[in-house]
Amino acid sequence: MDPGVSSLETNYLVDDRHAIIVDVEATPARLSQEIVAAKAMLERSRGALGFAPQSLAADKSYGTAPVLSWLTDRQLTPYIPVLDRTAQTDGKLGREAFAYDAERDSFICAQGHELTFRSVTKDTGVRRYKAAASACGSCPKKPLCTDAPFRTLVRLEGEEVRDGALLQGPRLSRSRGPAGARSRCCLRISNGT
């Protein structure tokens, strides 16, 4: 085992209509790796078995913008509660206090300062935006906004899909299994009929 990995998770891809495990993959017990495994299992089962599900149910940890967008792009209906961390602000202004300018790919704060695009993480699609330290340093709203020298924000690939899902409310699987059953890494798929 990798010395940096404390535990492993077993990820299952389950056809709940036929009650069979279609694919299995072990990963380090980290959400990012479970998502990579889910995508790999779906692609592998389609290629090797010709398995083309129409929907996928999973727990909230899979309800991120990149995953929901990836599923939607493949015409897979997600029955996944949306993971929404917008309320986790540590008492500072939330991202809703900033206007996104799609044309300029930047955010604008209530004081008119621009947070410009700085970088993107290739494997996750996380885009980072940063305000100029000079703008934040003299801003009267800085204590409400950040304790750092400048404010940063992130924008996720597929965020518009997640936001649309939030407006629709939680989508729950039609087949949830036995009462009280929990599996953090089990993906239930359905081929429709």
Order of alpha helices (4+ residues) and beta strands (2+ residues): beta-beta-alpha-beta-alpha-beta-beta-beta-beta-beta-alpha-alpha-beta-alpha-beta
